[in-house]
Amino acid sequence: MSPKRHFSGNTILSRRDGSYYQEKTMSRSTDQDVSVEPSPVIAENDVTIVPPTRRRPGRFALMASLPVLLAAVGGYVYVTGGRVVSTENAYISQDQVRIVPQVSGEITAVGADENDRIARGSLLFAIDDTTYVNAVDQAKAAVASARLGVEKLKSDYLKAEAQLDTAREALEIARTRETRQKTLLDQGAVSQTALDEADLTLKTAEGAVVSARQDVASAKAALGGDPDIETDRHPDVMAALARLSAAEINLKRTKVTAPADGIVTQTTSLRPGQYVSTASSVLTLVETGSTVIEANFKETDLAHMRAGQPVAITIDAYPDAPIKGTVESIGAGTGSAFSLIPAQNASGNWVKVVQRVPVRIALAINDRTPPLRIGMSATVGVDTGHARGLPRIVSNGLAAIGFGQTAIAADGEKNE
């Protein structure tokens, strides 16, 4: 029995021109009959042609250009970046004034409680002023007494002047009498005793004039060397007025007012009836008008930072309310240099640590600025205006082939 050909399955073949066609393959059985259903007989020309698949020419170009594009964008971002120096080590700072009374006494009235917002000049608390009112009255009495004393000194000066004039007239009379007695003695009209009495009277008058002059000088000195001095310009009166002014100042200090706008805090000792002294702190006033940011930047970030540069600020409590500011000043040293116990770097186990320098940032506060509290955390970014630029090795390589200048030369020109 002759073998039978059976066809099963399909086979894809290719021609020399690159086209494809599909040919149904056939499987030959052995000479023995196999219990398989016969497949339909296919003619040798029964071939299915599959059209060729076209390749997209831009696919490989896109795949090759994507890494290049990403590298170019990344390089551009790196070269033009680095202008903004940021840190999260920043906190809100406000001036704190510890209110210490300048006079001692018992608190009689309280004008502000804990966390009250007050204006400058508002009453914080009052101290019992009974003693200080009495001191003012005594000082006023002392001023009045001093003024009366000056008037008495002026009267004494006028009296001394009058006594001096009288003594001078008595001296002239004594001289005239002494001359007359000498003439009469020469004529033999009087005795020597009369002349001696005239001489004694003359000497007594001369002594009286000297004494009167001393009294005038003493009265003039009591008036400060100026007989026409104003009463309130006399040293005694001025001293009394100074004591009166001090008493009035102490009386005024019994009313303690706010030195600036702010918020009152730490009022544990602010109670009516509490006795306070000049050495005790009664409360603390946080000045809201002096709000700044104290940012601690790494020392490596300060190369291009200058005062006046713009700052973008985000308060952690108000992430949706950014605030603008400017660099006000850069600290004179690192935080560790001014610490209570400075680091001892001369030890053998020294480890280099990047230090931080405090930078003071002024805020541009307006009506839309949310309430800021001392100690709040913030994130700040300073626009130094200095981009990162090409790496040093790239700059030197471009300079070697005639493009640009070396990084060392560029740094030298910046330093100049």
C-alpha positions in Angstrom: 0.0 0.0 0.0 1.4 3.2 -1.0 2.0 5.9 1.7 -0.5 8.6 2.1 0.4 12.3 2.5 -1.5 14.3 5.1 -1.2 18.1 5.7 -1.4 19.6 9.1 -0.3 23.0 10.5 1.1 26.2 8.8 4.6 27.3 8.1 5.9 30.9 7.4 8.5 31.0 4.7 10.4 33.9 3.2 11.5 34.7 -0.3 14.7 36.2 -1.5 13.0 39.6 -2.2 12.2 39.9 1.6 8.5 39.2 1.4 6.8 36.6 3.5 4.3 33.9 2.6 2.5 31.3 4.6 2.6 27.7 3.5 0.6 24.9 4.9 2.9 22.2 5.9 2.2 18.5 5.7 3.1 15.7 7.9 3.9 12.3 6.4 2.6 9.2 8.0 4.3 5.9 7.9 3.2 3.2 5.5 0.9 1.9 8.1 -2.6 3.4 8.3 -3.2 5.7 11.1 -6.6 6.3 12.5 -6.5 10.1 11.9 -8.9 12.0 9.9 -7.4 13.0 6.6 -6.7 16.7 6.1 -7.8 18.4 3.0 -5.4 18.2 0.2 -3.8 21.5 -0.6 -2.4 22.3 -3.9 1.2 23.3 -4.2 0.2 26.8 -5.3 -2.1 27.3 -2.3 0.1 29.9 -0.5 -1.1 32.9 1.7 1.0 36.1 1.2 1.6 38.3 4.3 2.4 41.9 3.6 5.7 43.1 4.9 5.8 45.2 8.2 7.2 48.7 7.9 9.7 49.9 10.5 9.2 53.3 12.0 12.4 55.3 11.4 11.8 57.8 14.3 11.6 55.2 17.0 15.4 54.7 17.3 16.0 58.5 17.0 13.5 59.1 19.9 15.1 56.4 22.0 18.5 57.9 21.4 17.5 61.5 21.9 15.6 61.0 25.2 18.7 60.4 27.4 20.5 63.3 25.7 17.5 65.6 26.3 17.3 64.5 30.0 21.0 65.1 30.4 20.8 68.5 28.7 17.9 69.6 30.9 19.6 68.3 34.0 22.8 70.1 33.1 21.0 73.3 32.5 19.2 73.1 35.9 22.5 72.4 37.6 24.4 75.2 35.9 21.7 77.8 36.4 20.7 76.6 39.8 22.3 77.2 43.2 21.1 80.8 43.5 18.8 80.2 46.4 20.3 79.1 49.7 17.8 77.8 52.1 17.5 76.4 55.6 14.9 75.1 58.0 16.9 76.1 61.0 15.1 79.4 61.3 12.8 80.8 64.0 10.8 84.0 64.7 12.5 86.3 67.1 10.9 89.3 68.9 12.4 91.6 71.5 11.4 90.8 75.1 11.3 93.4 77.8 11.3 92.3 81.4 9.2 94.8 83.3 10.9 95.6 86.7 9.4 98.4 88.8 11.7 101.3 89.7 10.0 101.9 93.0 8.9 99.4 95.7 5.5 99.0 97.1 2.2 97.1 97.1 0.4 96.6 93.8 -3.0 98.3 94.0 -4.3 97.9 90.4 -3.6 95.6 87.4 -4.2 96.9 83.8 -3.2 93.8 81.8 -3.6 90.1 82.1 -1.8 87.1 80.5 -1.5 87.3 76.7 -3.2 90.6 76.5 -2.2 92.7 73.5 -1.6 96.3 74.6 -0.4 99.6 73.1 2.5 101.7 74.1 1.7 103.8 77.1 -1.1 101.6 78.4 -1.2 100.9 82.2 0.3 97.6 83.2 0.0 97.9 87.0 0.0 100.5 89.7 1.8 100.7 93.0 0.6 102.3 96.2 1.6 105.9 96.0 0.9 107.1 99.6 4.5 107.3 100.6 5.6 108.9 97.4 2.9 111.6 97.6 4.1 112.4 101.1 7.7 112.7 99.8 6.5 115.1 97.1 4.8 117.3 99.7 8.0 117.4 101.8 10.1 118.3 98.8 7.7 121.1 97.9 8.0 122.5 101.5 11.8 122.2 101.2 11.7 124.3 98.0 9.6 127.0 99.6 12.0 127.1 102.6 15.0 127.4 100.3 13.4 130.3 98.5 12.7 132.1 101.8 16.4 131.5 102.8 17.6 133.1 99.6 15.4 136.1 100.2 16.8 136.4 103.7 20.3 136.2 102.3 19.5 139.1 99.9 18.2 141.1 102.8 21.3 140.3 104.8 23.4 141.6 101.9 21.6 144.9 101.8 21.9 145.2 105.5 25.7 144.6 105.3 25.9 147.2 102.5 24.1 149.7 104.7 26.4 149.0 107.7 29.4 149.4 105.5 28.2 152.8 104.4 27.6 153.8 108.0 31.1 152.6 109.0 32.6 154.6 106.2 30.9 157.8 107.3 32.0 157.2 110.9 35.5 156.7 109.7 35.4 160.1 107.9 34.1 161.8 111.0 36.8 160.2 113.1 39.5 161.3 110.7 38.2 164.9 110.7 38.0 164.9 114.5 41.5 163.5 114.8 42.9 166.2 112.5 41.1 168.9 114.5 42.4 167.6 117.8 46.0 167.7 116.4 45.5 171.4 115.4 44.1 172.3 118.7 46.9 170.5 120.5 49.4 172.5 118.5 47.7 175.7 119.6 47.6 174.5 123.2 43.8 174.6 123.3 43.4 170.9 124.2 45.3 168.4 126.1 47.1 165.3 124.8 44.3 163.1 126.2 41.8 164.6 123.8 44.1 163.8 120.9 44.5 160.2 122.2 40.8 159.8 122.4 40.4 161.1 118.8 43.1 158.6 117.6 41.3 155.7 119.4 38.0 156.7 117.8 39.6 156.8 114.4 41.1 153.3 114.8 37.8 152.0 116.0 36.1 153.5 112.9 38.7 152.0 110.6 38.1 148.5 112.2 34.3 148.9 111.8 34.8 149.6 108.1 36.9 146.5 107.7 34.4 144.4 109.6 31.5 145.8 107.5 33.4 145.0 104.3 33.8 141.4 105.5 30.1 141.2 106.2 29.3 142.4 102.7 31.6 139.8 101.2 30.1 137.0 103.3 26.6 138.0 102.3 27.6 138.2 98.7 29.2 134.8 98.8 26.0 133.4 100.4 24.2 134.6 97.3 26.6 132.7 95.0 28.7 135.8 94.3 25.8 137.6 92.6 23.6 139.8 94.7 21.1 140.1 91.9 20.8 136.3 91.4 17.3 134.9 90.6 15.9 133.0 93.6 15.4 129.8 91.7 19.0 130.0 90.4 20.4 129.9 93.9 22.2 126.6 94.7 20.1 125.9 97.8 16.9 126.4 95.8 18.2 124.3 92.9 19.0 121.4 95.2 15.6 121.6 96.7 14.0 121.6 93.3 16.1 118.6 92.3 14.8 116.7 95.3 11.3 117.7 94.4 11.8 116.5 90.9 13.1 113.1 92.1 10.1 112.8 94.4 7.8 113.6 91.6 9.6 111.0 89.3 9.2 108.3 92.0 5.5 109.2 92.3 5.1 108.9 88.5 6.9 105.6 88.6 4.1 104.1 90.7 2.1 103.9 87.5 4.0 101.3 85.3 3.1 101.6 81.6 4.0 99.6 78.5 7.2 100.9 76.8 6.1 99.6 73.4 3.3 97.8 71.6 3.3 94.1 72.4 1.8 91.1 74.2 1.9 90.7 78.0 3.2 87.4 79.3 4.7 85.8 82.5 2.3 87.6 84.8 2.5 85.2 87.7 3.5 88.0 90.2 1.0 90.5 88.8 -1.7 90.4 91.5 -3.3 93.1 93.6 -1.8 93.2 97.0 1.5 91.7 95.9 4.5 93.5 97.2 7.2 94.2 94.5 10.7 95.6 94.8 13.1 97.2 92.4 14.9 93.9 92.0 11.9 91.7 91.0 10.6 91.1 87.5 6.8 91.3 87.5 6.1 90.4 83.8 7.5 90.2 80.3 6.4 92.3 77.3 7.0 90.7 73.9 7.3 93.6 71.4 5.3 92.7 68.3 6.8 95.6 66.3 10.3 94.1 66.2 9.6 90.8 64.5 12.5 89.3 62.6 13.7 85.9 61.6 16.9 84.4 63.1 18.1 81.9 60.6 21.2 79.7 61.2 22.9 79.0 57.9 25.8 76.7 57.3 29.1 78.5 57.0 29.5 77.0 53.5 26.3 78.8 52.3 27.5 82.3 53.1 30.0 82.7 50.3 27.7 84.9 48.2 25.2 86.1 50.9 25.0 89.8 51.4 22.8 92.2 53.4 19.8 93.4 51.4 19.3 90.3 49.4 15.6 89.1 49.0 14.4 86.3 51.1 11.3 84.0 50.7 9.9 82.9 54.0 7.4 80.1 54.8 6.2 79.8 58.4 5.5 76.2 59.4 2.2 77.2 61.0 1.1 79.1 57.9 2.4 77.1 54.8 -0.1 78.9 52.5 0.9 82.4 53.5 4.4 83.1 52.3 6.2 86.2 53.5 8.9 88.3 51.9 11.9 89.7 53.6 15.4 90.9 53.2 18.8 90.0 54.8 19.3 92.6 57.5 22.7 91.4 58.9 25.0 88.5 59.1 26.3 87.4 62.5 29.8 88.3 63.7 30.6 84.7 64.5 29.2 81.2 64.7 26.8 80.1 67.4 29.4 77.9 69.1 31.9 80.8 69.4 29.4 82.8 71.6 28.1 79.8 73.6 28.4 79.7 77.3 31.0 76.9 77.1 33.0 77.3 73.8 34.1 74.1 72.1 37.7 73.0 72.9 39.2 72.0 69.5 42.7 71.4 70.7 41.8 67.9 72.0 43.0 64.8 70.2 39.6 63.5 69.3 38.6 66.5 67.2 36.0 66.0 64.6 35.3 68.7 62.0 31.7 69.8 62.0 30.1 72.4 59.7 29.4 75.4 61.9 26.3 77.6 61.6 26.2 81.4 61.5 23.1 83.4 62.6 21.6 85.6 59.9 19.0 88.3 60.8 16.2 88.6 58.3 13.8 91.6 58.3 10.2 90.9 57.4 7.8 92.8 55.2 4.8 92.7 57.4 1.4 94.0 56.1 -2.3 93.7 57.1 -2.5 90.2 55.5 0.4 88.8 57.5 -0.9 86.2 60.0 -0.1 86.6 63.7 3.5 85.7 64.4 4.6 84.3 67.7 8.1 84.2 69.1 9.9 80.9 68.5 7.8 79.7 65.6 9.7 77.6 63.1 10.2 78.8 59.5 11.9 77.8 56.2 13.8 80.6 54.5 15.5 80.9 51.1 17.9 83.6 50.3 18.3 84.6 46.6 22.0 85.3 46.4 21.9 86.0 42.6 24.9 83.7 42.0 24.3 80.6 39.9 26.3 77.4 40.4 27.9 77.6 36.9 29.9 75.0 35.1 32.0 72.6 37.1 35.7 73.6 37.5 36.9 70.8 35.4 34.5 71.7 32.5 35.4 75.3 32.7 39.1 74.5 32.5 38.6 72.1 29.7 36.7 74.7 27.6 39.4 77.3 28.4 42.0 74.9 27.2 40.4 74.7 23.7 39.9 78.4 23.6 36.4 78.9 25.0 36.1 81.2 28.1 38.6 81.4 30.8 39.8 79.1 33.5 37.9 78.8 36.8 41.0 80.0 38.7 41.2 83.2 36.6 37.5 83.8 37.0 37.8 83.4 40.8 40.7 85.9 40.8 38.7 88.5 39.0 35.8 88.1 41.4 38.0 88.6 44.4 39.4 91.8 42.8 
